[in-house]
Every structure is written in structure tokens, then in C-alpha cells.
């Protein structure tokens, strides 16, 4: 299946979970994740199935003022 992670296209296996997408880009905590603009709690990463065409945003916090 094809998904978009932070506006870049990637291919994942048909039964991929959100955790697979996070591992694919080697994201290092802390970060927040949304699929199709819906926030996903970190406790759900391993159980959340992905669908072809999903848009995944992995966002790191920014500090400063």
C-alpha cells in the first residue's frame, strides 16, 4: 500500500500498522502522530491499521519563544 508520511510517499506492506510507518522513517520520541488529521495516542500505534492513501503526520514539539 502507498501512504504519505510528512508529505513524502512511501510503500508499506498491505497489513501495515502505524508503528511500521513510524519505524520506517526512524522517528525518535518525543513526537505526536495524526492519520488523516486525526490524532492517534501513542498507546494505539501498534494496533492502528493503515489504509492505502492514508496521510500520516509525525510532528516533533518545538520549544522556544
PDBQT receptor file of N, H, CA, C and O in Angstrom, charges set to zero:
ATOM      1  N   UNK A   1       0.837  -1.173   0.000  1.00  0.00    +0.000 N 
ATOM      2  CA  UNK A   1       0.000   0.000   0.000  1.00  0.00    +0.000 C 
ATOM      3  C   UNK A   1       0.883   1.238   0.000  1.00  0.00    +0.000 C 
ATOM      4  O   UNK A   1       2.033   1.205   0.440  1.00  0.00    +0.000 OA
ATOM      5  N   UNK A   2       0.326   2.321  -0.499  1.00  0.00    +0.000 N 
ATOM      6  H   UNK A   2      -0.608   2.348  -0.857  1.00  0.00    +0.000 HD
ATOM      7  CA  UNK A   2       1.061   3.582  -0.525  1.00  0.00    +0.000 C 
ATOM      8  C   UNK A   2       0.460   4.534   0.501  1.00  0.00    +0.000 C 
ATOM      9  O   UNK A   2      -0.758   4.691   0.582  1.00  0.00    +0.000 OA
ATOM     10  N   UNK A   3       1.333   5.166   1.284  1.00  0.00    +0.000 N 
ATOM     11  H   UNK A   3       2.323   5.038   1.218  1.00  0.00    +0.000 HD
ATOM     12  CA  UNK A   3       0.921   6.159   2.263  1.00  0.00    +0.000 C 
ATOM     13  C   UNK A   3       1.826   7.377   2.128  1.00  0.00    +0.000 C 
ATOM     14  O   UNK A   3       2.895   7.314   1.521  1.00  0.00    +0.000 OA
ATOM     15  N   UNK A   4       1.384   8.465   2.697  1.00  0.00    +0.000 N 
ATOM     16  H   UNK A   4       0.516   8.516   3.190  1.00  0.00    +0.000 HD
ATOM     17  CA  UNK A   4       2.184   9.679   2.746  1.00  0.00    +0.000 C 
ATOM     18  C   UNK A   4       2.573   9.916   4.200  1.00  0.00    +0.000 C 
ATOM     19  O   UNK A   4       1.717   9.946   5.084  1.00  0.00    +0.000 OA
ATOM     20  N   UNK A   5       3.866  10.085   4.438  1.00  0.00    +0.000 N 
ATOM     21  H   UNK A   5       4.561  10.061   3.720  1.00  0.00    +0.000 HD
ATOM     22  CA  UNK A   5       4.356  10.391   5.784  1.00  0.00    +0.000 C 
ATOM     23  C   UNK A   5       5.070  11.729   5.697  1.00  0.00    +0.000 C 
ATOM     24  O   UNK A   5       6.082  11.859   5.008  1.00  0.00    +0.000 OA
ATOM     25  N   UNK A   6       4.540  12.715   6.395  1.00  0.00    +0.000 N 
ATOM     26  H   UNK A   6       3.718  12.609   6.954  1.00  0.00    +0.000 HD
ATOM     27  CA  UNK A   6       5.089  14.074   6.364  1.00  0.00    +0.000 C 
ATOM     28  C   UNK A   6       5.269  14.552   4.923  1.00  0.00    +0.000 C 
ATOM     29  O   UNK A   6       6.301  15.121   4.568  1.00  0.00    +0.000 OA
ATOM     30  N   UNK A   7       4.252  14.311   4.105  1.00  0.00    +0.000 N 
ATOM     31  H   UNK A   7       3.413  13.849   4.393  1.00  0.00    +0.000 HD
ATOM     32  CA  UNK A   7       4.171  14.777   2.711  1.00  0.00    +0.000 C 
ATOM     33  C   UNK A   7       5.145  14.072   1.767  1.00  0.00    +0.000 C 
ATOM     34  O   UNK A   7       5.378  14.558   0.660  1.00  0.00    +0.000 OA
ATOM     35  N   UNK A   8       5.719  12.938   2.175  1.00  0.00    +0.000 N 
ATOM     36  H   UNK A   8       5.531  12.543   3.074  1.00  0.00    +0.000 HD
ATOM     37  CA  UNK A   8       6.555  12.127   1.289  1.00  0.00    +0.000 C 
ATOM     38  C   UNK A   8       5.880  10.772   1.111  1.00  0.00    +0.000 C 
ATOM     39  O   UNK A   8       5.322  10.224   2.062  1.00  0.00    +0.000 OA
ATOM     40  N   UNK A   9       5.929  10.238  -0.091  1.00  0.00    +0.000 N 
ATOM     41  H   UNK A   9       6.382  10.683  -0.863  1.00  0.00    +0.000 HD
ATOM     42  CA  UNK A   9       5.265   8.968  -0.383  1.00  0.00    +0.000 C 
ATOM     43  C   UNK A   9       6.157   7.781  -0.027  1.00  0.00    +0.000 C 
ATOM     44  O   UNK A   9       7.362   7.784  -0.279  1.00  0.00    +0.000 OA
ATOM     45  N   UNK A  10       5.526   6.766   0.570  1.00  0.00    +0.000 N 
ATOM     46  H   UNK A  10       4.548   6.763   0.776  1.00  0.00    +0.000 HD
ATOM     47  CA  UNK A  10       6.210   5.542   0.971  1.00  0.00    +0.000 C 
ATOM     48  C   UNK A  10       5.328   4.353   0.636  1.00  0.00    +0.000 C 
ATOM     49  O   UNK A  10       4.108   4.483   0.530  1.00  0.00    +0.000 OA
ATOM     50  N   UNK A  11       5.952   3.190   0.470  1.00  0.00    +0.000 N 
ATOM     51  H   UNK A  11       6.943   3.084   0.557  1.00  0.00    +0.000 HD
ATOM     52  CA  UNK A  11       5.226   1.935   0.271  1.00  0.00    +0.000 C 
ATOM     53  C   UNK A  11       5.381   1.083   1.529  1.00  0.00    +0.000 C 
ATOM     54  O   UNK A  11       6.480   0.947   2.068  1.00  0.00    +0.000 OA
ATOM     55  N   UNK A  12       4.285   0.521   1.982  1.00  0.00    +0.000 N 
ATOM     56  H   UNK A  12       3.393   0.632   1.545  1.00  0.00    +0.000 HD
ATOM     57  CA  UNK A  12       4.265  -0.358   3.149  1.00  0.00    +0.000 C 
ATOM     58  C   UNK A  12       3.508  -1.635   2.796  1.00  0.00    +0.000 C 
ATOM     59  O   UNK A  12       2.704  -1.638   1.864  1.00  0.00    +0.000 OA
ATOM     60  N   UNK A  13       3.760  -2.732   3.540  1.00  0.00    +0.000 N 
ATOM     61  H   UNK A  13       4.414  -2.729   4.296  1.00  0.00    +0.000 HD
ATOM     62  CA  UNK A  13       3.003  -3.972   3.294  1.00  0.00    +0.000 C 
ATOM     63  C   UNK A  13       1.498  -3.758   3.519  1.00  0.00    +0.000 C 
ATOM     64  O   UNK A  13       1.100  -2.846   4.243  1.00  0.00    +0.000 OA
ATOM     65  N   UNK A  14       0.690  -4.581   2.912  1.00  0.00    +0.000 N 
ATOM     66  H   UNK A  14       1.014  -5.322   2.324  1.00  0.00    +0.000 HD
ATOM     67  CA  UNK A  14      -0.768  -4.434   2.957  1.00  0.00    +0.000 C 
ATOM     68  C   UNK A  14      -1.340  -4.433   4.373  1.00  0.00    +0.000 C 
ATOM     69  O   UNK A  14      -2.335  -3.752   4.620  1.00  0.00    +0.000 OA
ATOM     70  N   UNK A  15      -0.756  -5.158   5.290  1.00  0.00    +0.000 N 
ATOM     71  H   UNK A  15       0.052  -5.711   5.089  1.00  0.00    +0.000 HD
ATOM     72  CA  UNK A  15      -1.291  -5.248   6.657  1.00  0.00    +0.000 C 
ATOM     73  C   UNK A  15      -0.544  -4.341   7.641  1.00  0.00    +0.000 C 
ATOM     74  O   UNK A  15      -0.551  -4.608   8.843  1.00  0.00    +0.000 OA
ATOM     75  N   UNK A  16       0.087  -3.295   7.160  1.00  0.00    +0.000 N 
ATOM     76  H   UNK A  16       0.092  -3.078   6.183  1.00  0.00    +0.000 HD
ATOM     77  CA  UNK A  16       0.931  -2.438   7.998  1.00  0.00    +0.000 C 
ATOM     78  C   UNK A  16       0.129  -1.724   9.087  1.00  0.00    +0.000 C 
ATOM     79  O   UNK A  16      -1.036  -1.367   8.911  1.00  0.00    +0.000 OA
ATOM     80  N   UNK A  17       0.801  -1.537  10.202  1.00  0.00    +0.000 N 
ATOM     81  H   UNK A  17       1.748  -1.827  10.344  1.00  0.00    +0.000 HD
ATOM     82  CA  UNK A  17       0.259  -0.784  11.328  1.00  0.00    +0.000 C 
ATOM     83  C   UNK A  17       0.983   0.560  11.400  1.00  0.00    +0.000 C 
ATOM     84  O   UNK A  17       2.011   0.756  10.752  1.00  0.00    +0.000 OA
ATOM     85  N   UNK A  18       0.449   1.463  12.177  1.00  0.00    +0.000 N 
ATOM     86  H   UNK A  18      -0.386   1.304  12.704  1.00  0.00    +0.000 HD
ATOM     87  CA  UNK A  18       1.062   2.775  12.338  1.00  0.00    +0.000 C 
ATOM     88  C   UNK A  18       2.490   2.647  12.854  1.00  0.00    +0.000 C 
ATOM     89  O   UNK A  18       3.362   3.408  12.436  1.00  0.00    +0.000 OA
ATOM     90  N   UNK A  19       2.744   1.715  13.740  1.00  0.00    +0.000 N 
ATOM     91  H   UNK A  19       2.035   1.097  14.080  1.00  0.00    +0.000 HD
ATOM     92  CA  UNK A  19       4.085   1.506  14.278  1.00  0.00    +0.000 C 
ATOM     93  C   UNK A  19       5.081   1.191  13.160  1.00  0.00    +0.000 C 
ATOM     94  O   UNK A  19       6.244   1.583  13.247  1.00  0.00    +0.000 OA
ATOM     95  N   UNK A  20       4.645   0.493  12.119  1.00  0.00    +0.000 N 
ATOM     96  H   UNK A  20       3.700   0.174  12.048  1.00  0.00    +0.000 HD
ATOM     97  CA  UNK A  20       5.514   0.196  10.975  1.00  0.00    +0.000 C 
ATOM     98  C   UNK A  20       5.916   1.479  10.245  1.00  0.00    +0.000 C 
ATOM     99  O   UNK A  20       7.067   1.625   9.833  1.00  0.00    +0.000 OA
ATOM    100  N   UNK A  21       4.985   2.393  10.086  1.00  0.00    +0.000 N 
ATOM    101  H   UNK A  21       4.050   2.275  10.421  1.00  0.00    +0.000 HD
ATOM    102  CA  UNK A  21       5.279   3.663   9.420  1.00  0.00    +0.000 C 
ATOM    103  C   UNK A  21       6.255   4.500  10.243  1.00  0.00    +0.000 C 
ATOM    104  O   UNK A  21       7.160   5.131   9.697  1.00  0.00    +0.000 OA
ATOM    105  N   UNK A  22       6.062   4.500  11.558  1.00  0.00    +0.000 N 
ATOM    106  H   UNK A  22       5.327   3.988  12.002  1.00  0.00    +0.000 HD
ATOM    107  CA  UNK A  22       6.961   5.248  12.439  1.00  0.00    +0.000 C 
ATOM    108  C   UNK A  22       8.369   4.668  12.363  1.00  0.00    +0.000 C 
ATOM    109  O   UNK A  22       9.345   5.416  12.311  1.00  0.00    +0.000 OA
ATOM    110  N   UNK A  23       8.480   3.353  12.356  1.00  0.00    +0.000 N 
ATOM    111  H   UNK A  23       7.687   2.745  12.399  1.00  0.00    +0.000 HD
ATOM    112  CA  UNK A  23       9.786   2.698  12.257  1.00  0.00    +0.000 C 
ATOM    113  C   UNK A  23      10.433   2.961  10.897  1.00  0.00    +0.000 C 
ATOM    114  O   UNK A  23      11.653   3.101  10.809  1.00  0.00    +0.000 OA
ATOM    115  N   UNK A  24       9.632   3.028   9.849  1.00  0.00    +0.000 N 
ATOM    116  H   UNK A  24       8.642   2.915   9.921  1.00  0.00    +0.000 HD
ATOM    117  CA  UNK A  24      10.151   3.246   8.502  1.00  0.00    +0.000 C 
ATOM    118  C   UNK A  24      10.954   4.543   8.400  1.00  0.00    +0.000 C 
ATOM    119  O   UNK A  24      11.996   4.586   7.745  1.00  0.00    +0.000 OA
ATOM    120  N   UNK A  25      10.465   5.593   9.048  1.00  0.00    +0.000 N 
ATOM    121  H   UNK A  25       9.619   5.559   9.579  1.00  0.00    +0.000 HD
ATOM    122  CA  UNK A  25      11.192   6.863   8.966  1.00  0.00    +0.000 C 
ATOM    123  C   UNK A  25      12.113   7.079  10.167  1.00  0.00    +0.000 C 
ATOM    124  O   UNK A  25      12.725   8.138  10.304  1.00  0.00    +0.000 OA
ATOM    125  N   UNK A  26      12.207   6.074  11.029  1.00  0.00    +0.000 N 
ATOM    126  H   UNK A  26      11.710   5.213  10.917  1.00  0.00    +0.000 HD
ATOM    127  CA  UNK A  26      13.103   6.101  12.186  1.00  0.00    +0.000 C 
ATOM    128  C   UNK A  26      12.852   7.319  13.078  1.00  0.00    +0.000 C 
ATOM    129  O   UNK A  26      13.787   7.995  13.506  1.00  0.00    +0.000 OA
ATOM    130  N   UNK A  27      11.581   7.583  13.347  1.00  0.00    +0.000 N 
ATOM    131  H   UNK A  27      10.821   7.034  12.999  1.00  0.00    +0.000 HD
ATOM    132  CA  UNK A  27      11.205   8.710  14.201  1.00  0.00    +0.000 C 
ATOM    133  C   UNK A  27      11.685   8.464  15.632  1.00  0.00    +0.000 C 
ATOM    134  O   UNK A  27      11.545   7.365  16.167  1.00  0.00    +0.000 OA
ATOM    135  N   UNK A  28      12.245   9.496  16.232  1.00  0.00    +0.000 N 
ATOM    136  H   UNK A  28      12.359  10.389  15.797  1.00  0.00    +0.000 HD
ATOM    137  CA  UNK A  28      12.773   9.423  17.593  1.00  0.00    +0.000 C 
ATOM    138  C   UNK A  28      11.875  10.267  18.502  1.00  0.00    +0.000 C 
ATOM    139  O   UNK A  28      11.655  11.445  18.219  1.00  0.00    +0.000 OA
ATOM    140  N   UNK A  29      11.351   9.685  19.593  1.00  0.00    +0.000 N 
ATOM    141  H   UNK A  29      11.529   8.728  19.823  1.00  0.00    +0.000 HD
ATOM    142  CA  UNK A  29      10.497  10.449  20.503  1.00  0.00    +0.000 C 
ATOM    143  C   UNK A  29      11.248  11.649  21.077  1.00  0.00    +0.000 C 
ATOM    144  O   UNK A  29      12.475  11.612  21.174  1.00  0.00    +0.000 OA
ATOM    145  N   UNK A  30      10.554  12.687  21.450  1.00  0.00    +0.000 N 
ATOM    146  H   UNK A  30       9.557  12.717  21.371  1.00  0.00    +0.000 HD
ATOM    147  CA  UNK A  30       9.088  12.816  21.512  1.00  0.00    +0.000 C 
ATOM    148  C   UNK A  30       8.509  13.268  20.172  1.00  0.00    +0.000 C 
ATOM    149  O   UNK A  30       9.132  14.025  19.427  1.00  0.00    +0.000 OA
ATOM    150  N   UNK A  31       7.302  12.784  19.887  1.00  0.00    +0.000 N 
ATOM    151  H   UNK A  31       6.795  12.169  20.492  1.00  0.00    +0.000 HD
ATOM    152  CA  UNK A  31       6.563  13.210  18.699  1.00  0.00    +0.000 C 
ATOM    153  C   UNK A  31       5.094  12.881  18.906  1.00  0.00    +0.000 C 
ATOM    154  O   UNK A  31       4.733  12.080  19.769  1.00  0.00    +0.000 OA
ATOM    155  N   UNK A  32       4.258  13.514  18.099  1.00  0.00    +0.000 N 
ATOM    156  H   UNK A  32       4.551  14.165  17.398  1.00  0.00    +0.000 HD
ATOM    157  CA  UNK A  32       2.821  13.227  18.073  1.00  0.00    +0.000 C 
ATOM    158  C   UNK A  32       2.496  12.753  16.665  1.00  0.00    +0.000 C 
ATOM    159  O   UNK A  32       3.180  13.112  15.707  1.00  0.00    +0.000 OA
ATOM    160  N   UNK A  33       1.441  11.941  16.544  1.00  0.00    +0.000 N 
ATOM    161  H   UNK A  33       0.885  11.650  17.323  1.00  0.00    +0.000 HD
ATOM    162  CA  UNK A  33       1.086  11.373  15.234  1.00  0.00    +0.000 C 
ATOM    163  C   UNK A  33      -0.399  11.596  14.949  1.00  0.00    +0.000 C 
ATOM    164  O   UNK A  33      -1.255  11.467  15.824  1.00  0.00    +0.000 OA
ATOM    165  N   UNK A  34      -0.665  11.934  13.695  1.00  0.00    +0.000 N 
ATOM    166  H   UNK A  34       0.030  12.039  12.984  1.00  0.00    +0.000 HD
ATOM    167  CA  UNK A  34      -2.045  12.041  13.222  1.00  0.00    +0.000 C 
ATOM    168  C   UNK A  34      -2.155  11.280  11.906  1.00  0.00    +0.000 C 
ATOM    169  O   UNK A  34      -1.238  11.300  11.085  1.00  0.00    +0.000 OA
ATOM    170  N   UNK A  35      -3.283  10.613  11.718  1.00  0.00    +0.000 N 
ATOM    171  H   UNK A  35      -4.028  10.597  12.384  1.00  0.00    +0.000 HD
ATOM    172  CA  UNK A  35      -3.593   9.963  10.445  1.00  0.00    +0.000 C 
ATOM    173  C   UNK A  35      -4.805  10.686   9.882  1.00  0.00    +0.000 C 
ATOM    174  O   UNK A  35      -5.855  10.755  10.521  1.00  0.00    +0.000 OA
ATOM    175  N   UNK A  36      -4.647  11.222   8.683  1.00  0.00    +0.000 N 
ATOM    176  H   UNK A  36      -3.793  11.166   8.165  1.00  0.00    +0.000 HD
ATOM    177  CA  UNK A  36      -5.731  11.975   8.042  1.00  0.00    +0.000 C 
ATOM    178  C   UNK A  36      -6.294  13.040   8.983  1.00  0.00    +0.000 C 
ATOM    179  O   UNK A  36      -7.507  13.219   9.099  1.00  0.00    +0.000 OA
ATOM    180  N   UNK A  37      -5.379  13.736   9.648  1.00  0.00    +0.000 N 
ATOM    181  H   UNK A  37      -4.394  13.590   9.555  1.00  0.00    +0.000 HD
ATOM    182  CA  UNK A  37      -5.651  14.846  10.569  1.00  0.00    +0.000 C 
ATOM    183  C   UNK A  37      -6.316  14.424  11.877  1.00  0.00    +0.000 C 
ATOM    184  O   UNK A  37      -6.783  15.280  12.628  1.00  0.00    +0.000 OA
ATOM    185  N   UNK A  38      -6.368  13.124  12.165  1.00  0.00    +0.000 N 
ATOM    186  H   UNK A  38      -5.989  12.428  11.555  1.00  0.00    +0.000 HD
ATOM    187  CA  UNK A  38      -6.932  12.621  13.425  1.00  0.00    +0.000 C 
ATOM    188  C   UNK A  38      -5.789  12.177  14.334  1.00  0.00    +0.000 C 
ATOM    189  O   UNK A  38      -5.016  11.290  13.973  1.00  0.00    +0.000 OA
ATOM    190  N   UNK A  39      -5.680  12.794  15.518  1.00  0.00    +0.000 N 
ATOM    191  H   UNK A  39      -6.308  13.515  15.811  1.00  0.00    +0.000 HD
ATOM    192  CA  UNK A  39      -4.633  12.440  16.476  1.00  0.00    +0.000 C 
ATOM    193  C   UNK A  39      -4.768  10.975  16.882  1.00  0.00    +0.000 C 
ATOM    194  O   UNK A  39      -5.874  10.469  17.070  1.00  0.00    +0.000 OA
ATOM    195  N   UNK A  40      -3.621  10.300  17.015  1.00  0.00    +0.000 N 
ATOM    196  H   UNK A  40      -2.722  10.711  16.862  1.00  0.00    +0.000 HD
ATOM    197  CA  UNK A  40      -3.588   8.905  17.469  1.00  0.00    +0.000 C 
ATOM    198  C   UNK A  40      -2.717   8.856  18.728  1.00  0.00    +0.000 C 
ATOM    199  O   UNK A  40      -1.541   9.215  18.663  1.00  0.00    +0.000 OA
ATOM    200  N   UNK A  41      -3.261   8.421  19.871  1.00  0.00    +0.000 N 
ATOM    201  H   UNK A  41      -4.216   8.130  19.923  1.00  0.00    +0.000 HD
ATOM    202  CA  UNK A  41      -2.447   8.319  21.087  1.00  0.00    +0.000 C 
ATOM    203  C   UNK A  41      -1.357   7.259  20.926  1.00  0.00    +0.000 C 
ATOM    204  O   UNK A  41      -1.553   6.255  20.241  1.00  0.00    +0.000 OA
ATOM    205  N   UNK A  42      -0.214   7.490  21.560  1.00  0.00    +0.000 N 
ATOM    206  H   UNK A  42      -0.055   8.306  22.116  1.00  0.00    +0.000 HD
ATOM    207  CA  UNK A  42       0.913   6.558  21.406  1.00  0.00    +0.000 C 
ATOM    208  C   UNK A  42       0.571   5.153  21.878  1.00  0.00    +0.000 C 
ATOM    209  O   UNK A  42       1.196   4.193  21.429  1.00  0.00    +0.000 OA
ATOM    210  N   UNK A  43      -0.381   5.007  22.753  1.00  0.00    +0.000 N 
ATOM    211  H   UNK A  43      -0.889   5.787  23.119  1.00  0.00    +0.000 HD
ATOM    212  CA  UNK A  43      -0.785   3.676  23.215  1.00  0.00    +0.000 C 
ATOM    213  C   UNK A  43      -1.487   2.882  22.112  1.00  0.00    +0.000 C 
ATOM    214  O   UNK A  43      -1.701   1.679  22.261  1.00  0.00    +0.000 OA
ATOM    215  N   UNK A  44      -1.847   3.540  21.009  1.00  0.00    +0.000 N 
ATOM    216  H   UNK A  44      -1.673   4.517  20.888  1.00  0.00    +0.000 HD
ATOM    217  CA  UNK A  44      -2.574   2.885  19.918  1.00  0.00    +0.000 C 
ATOM    218  C   UNK A  44      -1.721   2.640  18.666  1.00  0.00    +0.000 C 
ATOM    219  O   UNK A  44      -2.227   2.093  17.686  1.00  0.00    +0.000 OA
ATOM    220  N   UNK A  45      -0.455   3.029  18.676  1.00  0.00    +0.000 N 
ATOM    221  H   UNK A  45      -0.044   3.473  19.472  1.00  0.00    +0.000 HD
ATOM    222  CA  UNK A  45       0.394   2.900  17.480  1.00  0.00    +0.000 C 
ATOM    223  C   UNK A  45       0.463   1.464  16.964  1.00  0.00    +0.000 C 
ATOM    224  O   UNK A  45       0.348   1.238  15.759  1.00  0.00    +0.000 OA
ATOM    225  N   UNK A  46       0.646   0.503  17.848  1.00  0.00    +0.000 N 
ATOM    226  H   UNK A  46       0.739   0.687  18.826  1.00  0.00    +0.000 HD
ATOM    227  CA  UNK A  46       0.818  -0.896  17.434  1.00  0.00    +0.000 C 
ATOM    228  C   UNK A  46      -0.491  -1.519  16.927  1.00  0.00    +0.000 C 
ATOM    229  O   UNK A  46      -0.453  -2.473  16.150  1.00  0.00    +0.000 OA
ATOM    230  N   UNK A  47      -1.637  -0.997  17.353  1.00  0.00    +0.000 N 
ATOM    231  H   UNK A  47      -1.668  -0.222  17.984  1.00  0.00    +0.000 HD
ATOM    232  CA  UNK A  47      -2.928  -1.579  16.971  1.00  0.00    +0.000 C 
ATOM    233  C   UNK A  47      -3.593  -0.862  15.810  1.00  0.00    +0.000 C 
ATOM    234  O   UNK A  47      -4.551  -1.384  15.240  1.00  0.00    +0.000 OA
ATOM    235  N   UNK A  48      -3.112   0.319  15.445  1.00  0.00    +0.000 N 
ATOM    236  H   UNK A  48      -2.334   0.742  15.909  1.00  0.00    +0.000 HD
ATOM    237  CA  UNK A  48      -3.783   1.121  14.423  1.00  0.00    +0.000 C 
ATOM    238  C   UNK A  48      -3.381   0.666  13.023  1.00  0.00    +0.000 C 
ATOM    239  O   UNK A  48      -2.225   0.803  12.623  1.00  0.00    +0.000 OA
ATOM    240  N   UNK A  49      -4.341   0.128  12.291  1.00  0.00    +0.000 N 
ATOM    241  H   UNK A  49      -5.280   0.017  12.616  1.00  0.00    +0.000 HD
ATOM    242  CA  UNK A  49      -4.104  -0.334  10.924  1.00  0.00    +0.000 C 
ATOM    243  C   UNK A  49      -4.092   0.846   9.965  1.00  0.00    +0.000 C 
ATOM    244  O   UNK A  49      -4.827   1.818  10.142  1.00  0.00    +0.000 OA
ATOM    245  N   UNK A  50      -3.255   0.747   8.959  1.00  0.00    +0.000 N 
ATOM    246  H   UNK A  50      -2.657  -0.042   8.816  1.00  0.00    +0.000 HD
ATOM    247  CA  UNK A  50      -3.186   1.774   7.935  1.00  0.00    +0.000 C 
ATOM    248  C   UNK A  50      -3.962   1.331   6.704  1.00  0.00    +0.000 C 
ATOM    249  O   UNK A  50      -4.130   0.138   6.452  1.00  0.00    +0.000 OA
ATOM    250  N   UNK A  51      -4.428   2.307   5.946  1.00  0.00    +0.000 N 
ATOM    251  H   UNK A  51      -4.291   3.276   6.151  1.00  0.00    +0.000 HD
ATOM    252  CA  UNK A  51      -5.151   2.055   4.706  1.00  0.00    +0.000 C 
ATOM    253  C   UNK A  51      -4.404   2.716   3.559  1.00  0.00    +0.000 C 
ATOM    254  O   UNK A  51      -3.719   3.720   3.754  1.00  0.00    +0.000 OA
ATOM    255  N   UNK A  52      -4.534   2.158   2.372  1.00  0.00    +0.000 N 
ATOM    256  H   UNK A  52      -5.090   1.342   2.214  1.00  0.00    +0.000 HD
ATOM    257  CA  UNK A  52      -3.912   2.742   1.198  1.00  0.00    +0.000 C 
ATOM    258  C   UNK A  52      -4.360   4.203   1.057  1.00  0.00    +0.000 C 
ATOM    259  O   UNK A  52      -5.553   4.500   1.117  1.00  0.00    +0.000 OA
ATOM    260  N   UNK A  53      -3.400   5.103   0.872  1.00  0.00    +0.000 N 
ATOM    261  H   UNK A  53      -2.431   4.861   0.823  1.00  0.00    +0.000 HD
ATOM    262  CA  UNK A  53      -3.708   6.513   0.696  1.00  0.00    +0.000 C 
ATOM    263  C   UNK A  53      -3.729   7.333   1.974  1.00  0.00    +0.000 C 
ATOM    264  O   UNK A  53      -3.937   8.545   1.920  1.00  0.00    +0.000 OA
ATOM    265  N   UNK A  54      -3.515   6.696   3.135  1.00  0.00    +0.000 N 
ATOM    266  H   UNK A  54      -3.346   5.712   3.179  1.00  0.00    +0.000 HD
ATOM    267  CA  UNK A  54      -3.504   7.453   4.395  1.00  0.00    +0.000 C 
ATOM    268  C   UNK A  54      -2.424   8.524   4.371  1.00  0.00    +0.000 C 
ATOM    269  O   UNK A  54      -1.348   8.337   3.803  1.00  0.00    +0.000 OA
ATOM    270  N   UNK A  55      -2.739   9.649   5.002  1.00  0.00    +0.000 N 
ATOM    271  H   UNK A  55      -3.614   9.800   5.463  1.00  0.00    +0.000 HD
ATOM    272  CA  UNK A  55      -1.780  10.738   5.170  1.00  0.00    +0.000 C 
ATOM    273  C   UNK A  55      -1.397  10.789   6.638  1.00  0.00    +0.000 C 
ATOM    274  O   UNK A  55      -2.224  11.087   7.500  1.00  0.00    +0.000 OA
ATOM    275  N   UNK A  56      -0.130  10.493   6.911  1.00  0.00    +0.000 N 
ATOM    276  H   UNK A  56       0.541  10.251   6.211  1.00  0.00    +0.000 HD
ATOM    277  CA  UNK A  56       0.370  10.406   8.283  1.00  0.00    +0.000 C 
ATOM    278  C   UNK A  56       1.265  11.606   8.546  1.00  0.00    +0.000 C 
ATOM    279  O   UNK A  56       2.170  11.904   7.766  1.00  0.00    +0.000 OA
ATOM    280  N   UNK A  57       1.005  12.287   9.647  1.00  0.00    +0.000 N 
ATOM    281  H   UNK A  57       0.270  12.045  10.281  1.00  0.00    +0.000 HD
ATOM    282  CA  UNK A  57       1.846  13.407  10.077  1.00  0.00    +0.000 C 
ATOM    283  C   UNK A  57       2.498  13.022  11.388  1.00  0.00    +0.000 C 
ATOM    284  O   UNK A  57       1.822  12.672  12.355  1.00  0.00    +0.000 OA
ATOM    285  N   UNK A  58       3.821  13.089  11.411  1.00  0.00    +0.000 N 
ATOM    286  H   UNK A  58       4.370  13.373  10.626  1.00  0.00    +0.000 HD
ATOM    287  CA  UNK A  58       4.590  12.824  12.618  1.00  0.00    +0.000 C 
ATOM    288  C   UNK A  58       5.265  14.144  12.987  1.00  0.00    +0.000 C 
ATOM    289  O   UNK A  58       6.139  14.635  12.272  1.00  0.00    +0.000 OA
ATOM    290  N   UNK A  59       4.847  14.699  14.103  1.00  0.00    +0.000 N 
ATOM    291  H   UNK A  59       4.137  14.300  14.684  1.00  0.00    +0.000 HD
ATOM    292  CA  UNK A  59       5.209  16.064  14.458  1.00  0.00    +0.000 C 
ATOM    293  C   UNK A  59       6.019  16.085  15.743  1.00  0.00    +0.000 C 
ATOM    294  O   UNK A  59       5.618  15.523  16.762  1.00  0.00    +0.000 OA
ATOM    295  N   UNK A  60       7.175  16.751  15.671  1.00  0.00    +0.000 N 
ATOM    296  H   UNK A  60       7.500  17.208  14.844  1.00  0.00    +0.000 HD
ATOM    297  CA  UNK A  60       8.026  16.918  16.853  1.00  0.00    +0.000 C 
ATOM    298  C   UNK A  60       7.669  18.235  17.536  1.00  0.00    +0.000 C 
ATOM    299  O   UNK A  60       7.364  19.219  16.862  1.00  0.00    +0.000 OA
ATOM    300  N   UNK A  61       7.705  18.261  18.876  1.00  0.00    +0.000 N 
ATOM    301  H   UNK A  61       7.953  17.462  19.424  1.00  0.00    +0.000 HD
ATOM    302  CA  UNK A  61       7.422  19.517  19.575  1.00  0.00    +0.000 C 
ATOM    303  C   UNK A  61       8.526  20.543  19.318  1.00  0.00    +0.000 C 
ATOM    304  O   UNK A  61       9.691  20.196  19.124  1.00  0.00    +0.000 OA
ATOM    305  N   UNK A  62       8.132  21.796  19.323  1.00  0.00    +0.000 N 
ATOM    306  H   UNK A  62       7.185  22.079  19.480  1.00  0.00    +0.000 HD
ATOM    307  CA  UNK A  62       9.077  22.893  19.128  1.00  0.00    +0.000 C 
ATOM    308  C   UNK A  62       9.037  23.762  20.384  1.00  0.00    +0.000 C 
ATOM    309  O   UNK A  62       7.971  24.166  20.849  1.00  0.00    +0.000 OA
ATOM    310  N   UNK A  63      10.221  24.036  20.915  1.00  0.00    +0.000 N 
ATOM    311  H   UNK A  63      11.086  23.707  20.538  1.00  0.00    +0.000 HD
ATOM    312  CA  UNK A  63      10.300  24.885  22.099  1.00  0.00    +0.000 C 
ATOM    313  C   UNK A  63      10.906  26.226  21.725  1.00  0.00    +0.000 C 
ATOM    314  O   UNK A  63      11.519  26.383  20.669  1.00  0.00    +0.000 OA
ATOM    315  N   UNK A  64      10.724  27.150  22.585  1.00  0.00    +0.000 N 
ATOM    316  H   UNK A  64      10.226  27.023  23.443  1.00  0.00    +0.000 HD
ATOM    317  CA  UNK A  64      11.294  28.478  22.331  1.00  0.00    +0.000 C 
ATOM    318  C   UNK A  64      10.199  29.529  22.312  1.00  0.00    +0.000 C 
ATOM    319  O   UNK A  64       9.023  29.235  22.524  1.00  0.00    +0.000 OA
ATOM    320  N   UNK A  65      10.604  30.732  22.058  1.00  0.00    +0.000 N 
ATOM    321  H   UNK A  65      11.559  30.971  21.885  1.00  0.00    +0.000 HD
ATOM    322  CA  UNK A  65       9.585  31.770  22.103  1.00  0.00    +0.000 C 
ATOM    323  C   UNK A  65       9.773  32.854  21.148  1.00  0.00    +0.000 C 
ATOM    324  O   UNK A  65       8.967  33.783  21.104  1.00  0.00    +0.000 OA
TER     325      UNK A  65
